[in-house]
């Protein structure tokens, strides 16, 4: 099954098609809505469902990464998963995509985890409780997904598995702010938390997308920013890595790790550490030599390799029955 990225171009994820033509071509339905979180922020949500005769065999809740959004590249992967027989939903985190909030500002990850749990549970409640449900995550979304699965209270029905694509289990030393600035983050975060003071070793698109036209497509999103991370956000990203790493032995959920071997944003050795230390009995790791942080940003043949692995893993763990499409 060919990933929809093949139909995109450097200015639009839909290529030469309108969004409506794109969804019709891939035989999926699409809906979008806003929810209001307890902090009064309007958050953008989307969902994709396969059209008949494809039956729904499971539910996938998608968690995007820092500077990401549920549209653009993540939408293409969501459509890909829907075509495989899954009802798929996604949410834009606060300050990301079409959601409200100070741009790219996450001083505390816990409210973001709460937002995901609330929306994902409401989406799962719309479908038969017998359907298995999974989390699909990218980059920072991987840390968020793990934190969702580790919640003991209020997280709803346990998930049947999680896919961790380039998961932020640890930020690579090749991308972290240079010493000694990293050690002054707490001071900057306390004094001026929203200050865009933190330099990184290259912009995220430049070091994430190997294929040039896909890098241009990433930059074509009107909602993407390459500004420096805010002080308190950078501090929180580093803290999240430490928290998640401390909880590796508590991870019991079935999981698939897919990670680029040459990822200079999220350290692949940390993903390997998760694989070794997790208590999960069903765990799989695939490190792809030479690939970068955004696996969708590789050459077409490599994209098919990675996402065939993802779809095969998900389908093999979904039920064989399925739910009729609406």
C-alpha positions in Angstrom: 0.0 0.0 0.0 1.6 3.2 -1.2 1.9 6.1 1.3 0.0 9.2 0.3 3.2 11.3 0.5 3.8 10.1 -3.1 1.0 12.4 -4.2 2.3 15.5 -2.4 4.6 18.2 -3.8 6.8 20.8 -2.3 3.9 23.3 -1.7 1.0 21.1 -0.7 0.5 17.7 1.0 -2.4 17.2 -1.4 -0.3 17.8 -4.5 -2.4 19.1 -7.3 -5.7 17.9 -5.7 -8.1 19.8 -3.5 -8.6 18.3 -0.1 -11.9 16.9 -1.1 -10.5 15.2 -4.2 -7.6 13.9 -2.1 -9.9 12.2 0.4 -12.1 10.8 -2.3 -9.0 9.4 -4.1 -7.9 7.6 -1.0 -11.4 6.4 -0.1 -11.5 8.0 3.3 -13.9 10.4 5.0 -12.5 13.4 6.9 -13.9 15.6 9.6 -12.6 18.4 11.7 -13.8 20.2 14.9 -12.7 22.2 17.9 -12.9 21.2 21.5 -12.3 23.5 24.5 -10.0 22.3 27.2 -10.2 23.1 30.9 -7.8 26.1 30.4 -10.3 27.7 28.0 -8.2 27.0 24.9 -9.8 25.9 21.6 -8.0 22.9 20.3 -8.2 21.6 16.7 -9.1 18.0 16.1 -9.4 15.8 13.1 -10.5 12.3 12.2 -10.2 10.0 9.1 -12.3 6.9 8.5 -12.1 4.4 5.6 -15.0 4.2 3.2 -16.8 0.9 2.4 -16.1 -1.8 1.5 -13.1 -1.5 3.9 -14.1 -2.5 7.4 -12.8 -0.7 10.5 -10.5 -3.2 12.4 -9.3 -0.8 15.0 -8.8 2.7 16.3 -5.6 4.8 16.1 -5.0 8.0 18.1 -2.2 10.1 16.6 0.1 12.2 18.7 2.3 14.7 16.8 5.6 16.2 17.9 7.0 19.5 18.9 6.5 22.1 16.1 4.3 19.6 14.3 0.5 19.6 13.7 -2.2 17.1 12.9 -2.3 18.4 9.3 0.4 18.4 6.7 2.7 15.3 7.0 0.9 13.8 10.0 -2.4 14.0 8.0 -0.8 12.0 5.2 0.2 9.2 7.6 -3.3 9.3 9.2 -4.9 8.8 5.8 -2.5 5.9 5.2 -3.5 4.3 8.4 -7.2 4.8 7.7 -6.8 3.2 4.3 -5.5 0.1 6.1 -8.8 -0.2 8.0 -8.4 2.0 11.1 -10.5 4.9 12.4 -7.9 7.6 13.0 -8.0 10.8 15.1 -5.5 13.5 16.0 -5.3 16.7 18.0 -3.2 19.8 17.7 -1.4 20.5 21.0 -1.8 23.9 22.5 0.2 26.5 20.5 0.5 24.1 17.6 -1.3 23.9 14.2 -4.8 25.4 14.4 -5.0 25.2 18.2 -5.0 28.3 20.5 -2.1 29.1 22.8 1.2 30.9 22.7 3.0 29.5 19.6 5.1 26.4 20.4 4.9 27.0 24.1 4.7 23.9 26.4 6.0 24.9 29.8 4.3 21.8 31.3 3.6 18.6 29.5 0.9 17.3 31.9 -2.0 19.5 30.6 -1.1 18.4 27.1 -1.2 14.8 28.1 -4.6 15.5 29.7 -5.9 17.1 26.5 -4.9 14.0 24.5 -6.5 11.6 27.0 -9.8 13.5 27.0 -10.1 13.8 23.3 -8.9 10.3 22.5 -11.3 8.7 25.0 -14.2 10.7 23.5 -13.2 9.4 20.0 -12.9 5.8 21.2 -16.3 6.0 22.9 -17.9 6.6 19.4 -16.9 3.1 18.3 -17.6 -0.4 19.4 -15.8 -1.2 22.7 -14.6 -4.5 21.3 -12.4 -2.7 18.7 -8.7 -2.6 19.7 -7.1 0.9 20.0 -3.6 2.0 19.4 -1.5 5.1 19.8 0.7 6.3 16.9 3.3 8.9 17.8 6.1 10.9 16.4 9.0 12.6 18.1 7.8 14.5 21.3 4.5 12.7 20.7 6.3 9.4 21.6 7.0 10.7 25.1 3.4 11.9 25.4 2.1 8.5 24.2 4.3 6.7 26.8 3.0 9.1 29.5 -0.6 8.4 28.4 0.0 4.6 28.8 1.6 5.1 32.2 -1.3 6.9 33.7 -3.0 4.6 36.2 -6.1 6.7 36.8 -8.4 8.6 34.4 -6.7 7.4 31.2 -9.7 5.3 30.1 -9.6 1.9 28.6 -6.0 0.6 28.2 -4.5 0.8 24.7 -3.6 -2.4 22.8 -0.3 -1.1 21.6 1.7 2.0 20.6 3.9 2.9 17.6 6.9 5.1 18.5 8.2 6.8 15.4 11.4 8.7 16.1 10.3 9.0 19.7 11.7 11.6 22.0 13.1 9.3 24.6 16.2 11.5 24.7 17.4 14.6 22.8 20.6 14.0 20.9 23.7 15.8 22.1 24.1 16.7 18.4 21.0 18.9 18.6 20.9 20.1 22.2 21.8 23.8 23.0 25.6 24.1 23.3 27.2 24.0 26.8 27.0 26.0 29.0 23.6 27.4 27.9 21.8 24.1 28.7 22.8 24.6 32.3 21.4 28.1 32.5 18.0 27.1 31.2 16.4 27.0 34.6 17.5 30.6 35.3 16.2 31.8 31.9 12.9 29.8 32.3 12.3 31.3 35.7 13.1 34.9 34.7 11.7 35.1 31.1 9.9 31.8 30.4 8.7 32.7 26.9 12.0 34.2 25.7 13.2 32.6 22.5 16.7 32.4 23.7 17.7 28.7 23.2 19.9 28.1 20.2 19.9 24.6 18.7 22.4 23.0 16.3 20.3 23.6 13.1 16.6 24.1 12.4 14.3 21.1 12.9 13.3 20.7 9.2 16.9 21.0 8.0 18.1 18.1 10.2 14.9 16.0 10.0 13.9 15.7 6.3 16.5 14.2 4.1 14.7 14.7 0.7 14.9 18.3 -0.3 11.4 18.7 -1.7 9.9 17.3 1.5 12.0 19.8 3.5 10.5 22.5 1.4 7.0 21.1 1.9 7.6 21.1 5.7 8.5 24.8 5.5 5.5 25.5 3.3 3.1 25.0 6.1 1.8 28.4 7.2 1.7 27.2 10.8 5.3 26.0 11.1 7.9 28.1 12.8 11.7 27.7 12.9 12.1 30.2 15.7 14.3 29.3 18.6 12.6 27.3 21.4 11.3 29.3 24.3 13.3 29.0 27.5 10.7 27.2 29.7 9.6 24.9 26.7 13.2 23.9 26.1 13.7 23.2 29.8 10.5 21.1 29.8 11.6 19.0 26.8 14.8 18.1 28.6 12.8 17.3 31.8 10.3 15.1 29.9 13.2 13.0 28.6 14.5 12.4 32.1 11.0 11.5 33.4 10.3 9.1 30.6 13.7 7.5 30.9 13.1 6.9 34.6 9.9 5.1 33.8 11.2 2.8 31.1 11.0 -0.3 33.4 7.3 0.6 34.0 6.4 0.3 30.3 4.3 -2.8 29.8 2.3 -2.0 26.7 3.1 -3.7 23.4 5.1 -1.4 21.3 6.9 -0.9 17.9 9.8 1.4 17.7 10.8 2.7 14.3 13.8 5.1 14.3 16.3 6.5 11.9 19.8 5.4 12.6 21.2 8.8 11.7 18.6 10.8 13.7 20.3 13.8 15.2 17.2 15.2 16.9 16.0 12.3 19.1 18.8 9.9 20.0 18.3 6.4 18.7 20.4 5.0 21.5 17.7 6.2 24.0 15.0 4.3 22.0 17.2 1.2 22.2 17.5 1.7 25.9 13.7 1.8 26.1 13.5 -1.5 24.2 16.0 -3.1 26.6 14.5 -1.9 29.8 10.8 -2.0 29.1 8.8 -4.7 30.9 6.6 -5.3 27.7 6.5 -8.9 26.6 5.5 -7.8 23.1 8.1 -5.3 21.9 9.8 -4.7 18.5 12.5 -2.3 17.5 13.5 -1.4 14.0 16.5 1.0 13.6 16.9 2.0 9.9 20.6 2.7 9.1 21.2 6.0 7.4 17.7 7.4 7.9 17.0 10.7 9.6 14.5 11.9 12.2 11.5 12.3 9.9 11.1 8.9 8.3 8.4 10.2 6.0 11.1 12.6 4.7 13.2 9.7 3.2 13.2 8.5 -0.4 10.0 6.8 -1.5 11.3 3.3 -1.3 12.5 3.8 2.3 9.1 5.4 3.2 7.3 2.3 1.9 9.7 0.1 3.9 9.1 1.9 7.2 5.3 2.4 6.9 4.8 -1.2 5.6 6.4 -2.3 8.9 4.1 0.0 10.8 0.9 -1.1 9.1 1.9 -4.8 9.3 2.5 -4.5 13.0 -0.8 -2.7 13.7 -2.9 -5.0 11.5 -1.3 -8.2 13.0 -2.5 -7.0 16.5 -5.9 -5.8 15.5 -9.0 -8.1 15.5 -9.9 -10.0 12.5 -13.6 -9.1 12.6 -13.9 -5.4 12.2 -16.7 -2.8 12.3 -18.8 -1.8 9.3 -17.8 1.6 8.0 -20.4 4.4 8.5 
